[in-house]
C-alpha cells in the first residue's frame, strides 16, 4: 500500500456560517489567520477554534465531525475520521492514500498533539510513523516535511507554456545564486533514499485551456512528453502527476476525453523509451482525478487510462462547500439518509467504488483524504445542523 502526498499552497478547510447539518448558510465562513481565505481553514486553525470554545459534533454514517461556533460552521476531518477512512481503504483493497495537503496539517504542533497529527493518524493505521522537524506556525517549507511519512511526494504545481512544462513560482528552480524549491524538495531523498518525488502539473486554477491546446495533435502531445522528460530529470523528479481539472470541462471540448487517454499513452511510451535508452529507472506517471460522478462520466476513459498510469489519485474531498446554499461535509465517508440527486454520489465510498466498477484496478487507486476543513457562515445561528442554510455570499 502506498501513500501519496501533495506539497502545495492549496485551499484549506472550508467554513460556512450556520450550526447544523443541511442548515441554511449565508456565505463562506471567516478567513483564517494564516490561510487568509474565506471558506477555508487549515487543521491548525480549526484546533484554535476548538480551544476558543467551538462545539464539536459527529455525523454517524458519514463518519466525519463538524464544529459550530456562533454562526460559523466547519466541516472537516480529524484523526478519528481519517482513521475510519484508512480502515475503509484497507478493508476494500484500494491501492493507497493520497492527501491534500501537507501544508494544512498541524506541522508545528500547535494543537497539542505533536507535529503532523493528521498524517500520524493516517500512518498509525498503516503502521507507519516518524519524527518531524518544524519552523513556526503558518510558514511551510520543504524542510518541514518528514521524508518518512509517505512513500511518494508530489510537488504542486507546475504550469504549461505551450507544449512544455514550466515552473510556476519564481523560486522553484535553482539558480547560480539560489537553491530553488525543487532542489530543496528533492533533497528529502537524501534522508530517505526510498522516497520518490513527482511533479504535479495543472491544478484547479489552470483549468482546461492549456491542456486542451497541448493535447490537440499527436505531435503536440509527443513534444510535451519528450520535453517533460528533460524537465523532470533536470530538476531531480522521479515522475509526473497530471492534474487536469477536468478533461472536456472548464474550457475543454468533448474530444478531450479521448485525447487525455492518448496523452497518458504517449507519456508512458516515451517514459519507457527513455528508460531503455539510458538505463535509468522509468519515470512514474500518475493522475489526480475527479470524484464527482458527473465529471467522471464525461472526462475519463477509465480502463484505458488505468493501463498507462502507475496509480490514480482520487480527489475525494471538496465534495461540499460554500458554493452551495447549505452546510455540508468536505469528505463524508458514506452517504447519509435523505440525500437526493447528485448528493447521493458525493461520498468517499461511492466515488472509490465507482472508479473500480468502471475499470480502474483497486490496487491503483489512492483514496484522497483532506487535511483541512470547509467553513460556512450560517443564515441563522440557531440552525446549525448538517444541510442547514447558509448566508448568501456577498457579491
C-alpha positions as CSV (number, residue, x, y, z in Angstrom):
1,X,0.0,0.0,0.0
2,X,1.4,3.4,-1.0
3,X,0.9,6.8,0.5
4,X,1.0,9.8,-1.8
5,X,1.1,13.4,-0.7
6,X,1.0,16.8,-2.2
7,X,3.2,19.7,-1.0
8,X,1.4,22.8,-2.1
9,X,-0.2,26.1,-1.1
10,X,-3.8,24.8,-1.6
11,X,-7.2,25.7,-0.4
12,X,-7.6,24.6,3.2
13,X,-10.7,23.6,5.2
14,X,-14.0,25.2,4.1
15,X,-16.0,27.2,6.6
16,X,-19.7,28.2,6.4
17,X,-22.0,30.1,8.6
18,X,-24.8,28.2,10.4
19,X,-24.9,25.5,13.0
20,X,-26.4,22.2,11.8
21,X,-26.2,19.6,9.1
22,X,-28.1,20.9,6.0
23,X,-29.0,24.1,7.8
24,X,-29.1,27.2,5.5
25,X,-25.9,29.2,5.2
26,X,-25.3,32.7,4.2
27,X,-21.8,32.7,2.8
28,X,-18.3,31.2,3.2
29,X,-17.0,31.3,6.7
30,X,-14.5,33.8,8.0
31,X,-10.9,33.7,6.7
32,X,-8.3,32.0,8.9
33,X,-5.4,34.0,10.3
34,X,-2.8,32.1,8.2
35,X,-4.7,30.7,5.3
36,X,-6.4,34.1,4.8
37,X,-9.1,32.8,2.5
38,X,-12.8,32.9,3.3
39,X,-14.4,29.4,3.4
40,X,-11.2,27.6,4.2
41,X,-9.3,26.6,7.4
42,X,-6.2,24.6,7.9
43,X,-6.3,22.0,10.6
44,X,-4.2,24.1,13.0
45,X,-6.7,26.9,12.6
46,X,-9.5,24.5,13.4
47,X,-7.7,23.5,16.6
48,X,-7.7,27.1,17.6
49,X,-11.4,27.3,17.2
50,X,-11.8,24.3,19.4
51,X,-9.6,25.9,22.1
52,X,-11.7,29.0,21.8
53,X,-14.9,27.2,22.6
54,X,-16.3,25.8,19.4
55,X,-18.5,22.7,19.8
56,X,-17.6,19.5,18.0
57,X,-20.3,17.3,16.6
58,X,-20.1,13.9,14.9
59,X,-22.2,12.7,11.9
60,X,-22.9,9.0,12.2
61,X,-22.9,7.2,8.8
62,X,-20.8,9.9,7.1
63,X,-18.3,9.3,9.9
64,X,-17.0,12.9,10.0
65,X,-17.0,15.7,12.5
66,X,-18.1,19.4,12.3
67,X,-17.7,22.4,14.5
68,X,-20.1,25.1,15.5
69,X,-19.1,28.5,17.0
70,X,-21.9,31.1,16.9
71,X,-22.7,31.5,13.2
72,X,-19.6,29.7,12.0
73,X,-19.9,26.1,10.8
74,X,-16.8,23.9,9.8
75,X,-16.9,20.5,8.1
76,X,-13.5,18.9,8.4
77,X,-11.5,15.7,9.1
78,X,-9.7,14.9,12.3
79,X,-7.7,11.9,13.5
80,X,-10.8,9.9,14.3
81,X,-12.4,10.4,10.9
82,X,-9.2,9.8,9.0
83,X,-8.6,6.5,10.8
84,X,-12.0,5.4,9.6
85,X,-11.2,6.3,6.1
86,X,-7.9,4.4,6.3
87,X,-9.8,1.4,7.5
88,X,-12.2,1.7,4.6
89,X,-9.2,1.8,2.2
90,X,-7.6,-1.3,3.7
91,X,-10.8,-3.3,4.1
92,X,-11.8,-2.7,0.5
93,X,-8.4,-3.4,-1.1
94,X,-7.6,0.0,-2.6
95,X,-4.0,0.8,-3.5
96,X,-3.2,3.5,-1.1
97,X,-3.9,7.0,0.2
98,X,-3.3,10.5,-1.2
99,X,-3.7,13.6,1.0
100,X,-4.2,17.3,0.2
101,X,-2.1,18.8,1.6
102,X,0.9,18.7,4.0
103,X,0.9,22.4,4.5
104,X,-2.6,22.2,6.1
105,X,-1.9,19.7,8.8
106,X,-0.6,21.0,12.2
107,X,3.0,20.7,11.1
108,X,4.2,22.9,14.1
109,X,2.3,21.1,16.9
110,X,0.1,24.0,18.0
111,X,-2.9,21.7,18.5
112,X,-1.0,20.0,21.3
113,X,-0.9,16.5,19.8
114,X,2.6,16.7,18.3
115,X,3.6,17.6,14.8
116,X,1.5,16.4,11.8
117,X,-1.2,14.8,14.0
118,X,-3.4,14.0,10.9
119,X,-0.6,12.4,9.0
120,X,0.4,10.4,12.0
121,X,-3.2,9.3,12.5
122,X,-3.2,8.0,8.9
123,X,0.2,6.4,9.2
124,X,-0.6,4.8,12.6
125,X,-3.4,2.9,10.8
126,X,-0.9,1.9,8.1
127,X,1.7,1.0,10.8
128,X,3.9,3.9,9.7
129,X,5.0,6.9,11.6
130,X,8.1,9.1,12.1
131,X,9.5,12.3,13.7
132,X,9.0,15.7,12.3
133,X,11.0,19.0,12.2
134,X,9.2,22.3,12.0
135,X,9.7,26.1,11.6
136,X,6.8,28.1,13.0
137,X,3.0,28.4,12.5
138,X,1.7,29.0,9.0
139,X,5.1,29.1,7.3
140,X,5.8,25.8,5.5
141,X,9.0,24.9,3.7
142,X,10.4,21.7,2.2
143,X,12.5,21.3,5.4
144,X,9.2,21.0,7.4
145,X,8.4,17.7,5.6
146,X,9.1,14.5,7.4
147,X,10.5,12.4,4.5
148,X,9.4,9.2,6.2
149,X,5.7,10.0,6.4
150,X,4.9,8.9,2.8
151,X,6.2,6.7,0.1
152,X,5.8,9.3,-2.6
153,X,5.6,13.1,-2.5
154,X,4.1,15.3,-5.2
155,X,5.2,18.9,-5.7
156,X,2.2,21.1,-6.8
157,X,2.1,22.8,-9.1
158,X,4.0,23.3,-12.4
159,X,2.2,25.0,-15.2
160,X,2.3,24.8,-19.0
161,X,4.0,27.1,-21.5
162,X,2.7,25.9,-24.9
163,X,3.5,22.2,-25.0
164,X,6.2,22.3,-22.3
165,X,6.3,22.2,-18.5
166,X,7.1,25.5,-16.8
167,X,7.9,26.3,-13.2
168,X,5.1,28.3,-11.6
169,X,6.9,30.2,-8.9
170,X,10.0,32.4,-9.4
171,X,12.0,30.4,-6.8
172,X,11.0,26.9,-7.9
173,X,14.2,26.3,-10.0
174,X,17.7,26.7,-8.7
175,X,20.0,29.5,-10.0
176,X,23.7,30.1,-9.5
177,X,22.9,32.3,-6.5
178,X,19.9,30.4,-5.0
179,X,18.9,26.8,-4.2
180,X,15.3,26.5,-5.6
181,X,12.3,24.9,-4.0
182,X,12.5,21.9,-6.4
183,X,16.1,21.1,-5.3
184,X,15.2,21.6,-1.6
185,X,12.2,19.3,-2.0
186,X,14.2,16.6,-3.8
187,X,16.9,16.8,-1.2
188,X,14.5,15.0,1.1
189,X,15.6,11.8,-0.7
190,X,19.0,12.2,0.9
191,X,17.3,11.5,4.2
192,X,15.1,8.7,2.8
193,X,16.6,7.1,-0.3
194,X,13.5,5.0,-1.0
195,X,11.3,8.2,-1.3
196,X,10.0,9.0,-4.7
197,X,9.0,12.5,-5.8
198,X,6.7,13.6,-8.6
199,X,6.0,17.0,-10.1
200,X,2.2,17.7,-10.5
201,X,1.2,19.9,-13.4
202,X,-2.1,21.8,-13.6
203,X,-4.5,22.2,-10.6
204,X,-7.8,23.9,-10.4
205,X,-6.6,27.4,-11.3
206,X,-5.0,26.2,-14.6
207,X,-8.4,24.8,-15.7
208,X,-8.6,23.1,-19.2
209,X,-7.5,25.7,-21.7
210,X,-3.7,25.0,-21.7
211,X,-4.2,21.2,-21.6
212,X,-6.8,21.3,-24.4
213,X,-4.3,23.1,-26.6
214,X,-1.4,20.8,-25.7
215,X,-3.3,17.6,-26.4
216,X,-4.6,18.8,-29.8
217,X,-2.4,16.6,-32.0
218,X,0.0,13.7,-31.8
219,X,3.0,15.9,-32.4
220,X,2.0,18.4,-29.6
221,X,1.4,15.6,-27.1
222,X,4.7,14.0,-28.0
223,X,6.5,17.3,-27.7
224,X,5.1,17.6,-24.2
225,X,6.2,14.1,-23.3
226,X,9.8,14.4,-24.6
227,X,10.4,17.9,-23.1
228,X,8.8,16.8,-19.8
229,X,11.4,14.1,-19.5
230,X,14.1,16.7,-19.8
231,X,12.5,19.0,-17.3
232,X,11.8,16.2,-14.7
233,X,15.4,14.8,-15.0
234,X,17.0,18.2,-14.8
235,X,15.1,19.0,-11.6
236,X,15.5,15.7,-9.9
237,X,11.9,14.3,-10.0
238,X,11.0,10.7,-10.3
239,X,7.8,11.2,-12.3
240,X,4.9,13.3,-13.4
241,X,1.4,13.7,-11.9
242,X,-1.3,15.0,-14.3
243,X,-3.8,17.3,-12.6
244,X,-6.1,18.3,-15.4
245,X,-9.3,19.6,-13.8
246,X,-11.0,18.3,-15.9
247,X,-10.8,16.9,-19.4
248,X,-13.8,18.2,-21.5
249,X,-14.8,20.7,-18.8
250,X,-13.9,24.2,-17.8
251,X,-12.6,25.4,-21.1
252,X,-12.2,22.0,-22.7
253,X,-14.0,20.1,-25.5
254,X,-15.8,16.8,-25.9
255,X,-12.8,15.1,-27.7
256,X,-10.5,15.9,-24.7
257,X,-11.8,12.7,-23.1
258,X,-10.1,10.6,-25.7
259,X,-7.2,12.9,-26.1
260,X,-6.4,12.6,-22.4
261,X,-6.2,8.9,-22.9
262,X,-3.8,9.5,-25.8
263,X,-1.7,11.8,-23.6
264,X,-1.4,9.1,-21.0
265,X,-0.4,6.6,-23.7
266,X,2.3,8.8,-25.2
267,X,3.7,9.8,-21.9
268,X,4.0,6.1,-20.8
269,X,5.5,5.2,-24.2
270,X,8.1,8.0,-24.1
271,X,9.0,7.3,-20.4
272,X,9.6,3.7,-21.3
273,X,11.8,4.6,-24.3
274,X,13.9,6.9,-22.2
275,X,14.4,4.3,-19.6
276,X,15.5,1.7,-22.1
277,X,17.8,4.2,-23.8
278,X,19.5,5.5,-20.7
279,X,19.3,2.6,-18.2
280,X,17.6,4.9,-15.7
281,X,14.5,3.8,-13.7
282,X,11.4,4.6,-15.7
283,X,9.7,7.9,-14.8
284,X,6.5,7.4,-12.9
285,X,3.1,8.6,-14.2
286,X,0.0,9.3,-12.2
287,X,-3.1,11.5,-12.4
288,X,-5.3,13.3,-10.0
289,X,-8.9,12.6,-11.0
290,X,-12.4,13.8,-10.2
291,X,-14.6,12.1,-7.6
292,X,-17.9,13.5,-8.7
293,X,-19.9,11.1,-11.0
294,X,-21.0,13.9,-13.3
295,X,-17.3,14.8,-14.0
296,X,-16.1,11.2,-14.1
297,X,-18.6,10.2,-16.8
298,X,-17.6,12.9,-19.2
299,X,-13.9,13.2,-18.5
300,X,-12.3,9.8,-18.4
301,X,-11.9,6.6,-20.4
302,X,-11.2,4.7,-17.2
303,X,-10.0,1.3,-18.4
304,X,-7.7,2.9,-21.0
305,X,-6.0,5.5,-18.8
306,X,-5.6,2.9,-16.0
307,X,-3.4,0.8,-18.2
308,X,-0.9,3.6,-18.6
309,X,-1.0,5.2,-15.2
310,X,1.1,3.8,-12.3
311,X,-1.6,4.9,-9.9
312,X,-4.7,7.1,-9.8
313,X,-5.0,9.9,-7.1
314,X,-8.8,10.1,-6.5
315,X,-9.7,13.6,-5.2
316,X,-12.4,12.5,-2.7
317,X,-12.6,15.9,-1.0
318,X,-14.1,19.3,-1.7
319,X,-17.4,17.3,-2.2
320,X,-19.4,20.1,-0.5
321,X,-18.6,23.7,0.2
322,X,-19.8,27.3,0.5
323,X,-20.6,27.4,-3.3
324,X,-23.8,25.5,-2.2
325,X,-26.7,27.0,-0.2
326,X,-26.3,24.8,2.9
327,X,-23.8,23.3,5.2
328,X,-22.1,20.1,4.1
329,X,-19.1,17.9,4.8
330,X,-15.9,18.1,2.8
331,X,-15.4,14.4,2.5
332,X,-18.1,12.2,4.1
333,X,-17.0,8.5,4.1
334,X,-20.5,7.2,3.4
335,X,-23.7,8.6,2.1
336,X,-26.4,9.8,4.5
337,X,-30.2,9.1,4.7
338,X,-32.3,11.6,2.9
339,X,-29.8,12.6,0.3
340,X,-31.2,13.0,-3.2
341,X,-30.0,13.7,-6.7
342,X,-26.2,14.2,-7.2
343,X,-25.7,14.4,-3.4
344,X,-26.1,10.6,-3.2
345,X,-22.9,10.2,-5.2
346,X,-20.8,12.7,-3.2
347,X,-19.1,10.5,-0.7
348,X,-15.7,8.7,-0.5
349,X,-17.2,5.2,-0.6
350,X,-19.3,5.8,-3.7
351,X,-16.5,7.6,-5.7
352,X,-13.9,5.0,-4.9
353,X,-16.1,2.1,-5.8
354,X,-17.4,3.8,-8.9
355,X,-13.9,4.1,-10.3
356,X,-13.2,0.5,-9.5
357,X,-16.5,-0.7,-11.0
358,X,-15.8,1.2,-14.2
359,X,-12.4,-0.3,-14.9
360,X,-9.7,1.1,-12.5
361,X,-7.9,-1.7,-10.7
362,X,-8.4,-1.1,-7.0
363,X,-4.7,-1.5,-6.3
364,X,-4.0,1.5,-8.5
365,X,-6.5,3.8,-6.7
366,X,-5.2,6.1,-4.0
367,X,-8.1,7.4,-2.0
368,X,-7.8,11.1,-1.3
369,X,-8.1,12.5,2.3
370,X,-8.2,16.2,3.2
371,X,-6.1,17.7,6.0
372,X,-8.3,20.8,6.2
373,X,-12.0,21.8,6.5
374,X,-14.6,23.9,4.7
375,X,-16.2,26.7,6.6
376,X,-19.6,28.3,6.3
377,X,-21.5,31.3,7.8
378,X,-24.9,30.2,9.0
379,X,-28.0,32.1,8.0
380,X,-29.4,31.6,11.5
381,X,-27.0,30.6,14.3
382,X,-29.8,28.6,16.0
383,X,-29.9,26.3,13.0
384,X,-26.6,24.6,12.9
385,X,-27.1,21.0,11.7
386,X,-25.8,19.4,8.5
387,X,-27.7,20.8,5.4
388,X,-28.9,23.8,7.3
389,X,-29.0,27.0,5.2
390,X,-26.1,29.4,5.0
391,X,-25.9,33.1,4.2
392,X,-25.8,34.1,0.6
393,X,-22.4,35.2,-0.5
394,X,-21.7,38.9,-0.8
395,X,-21.2,39.8,-4.4
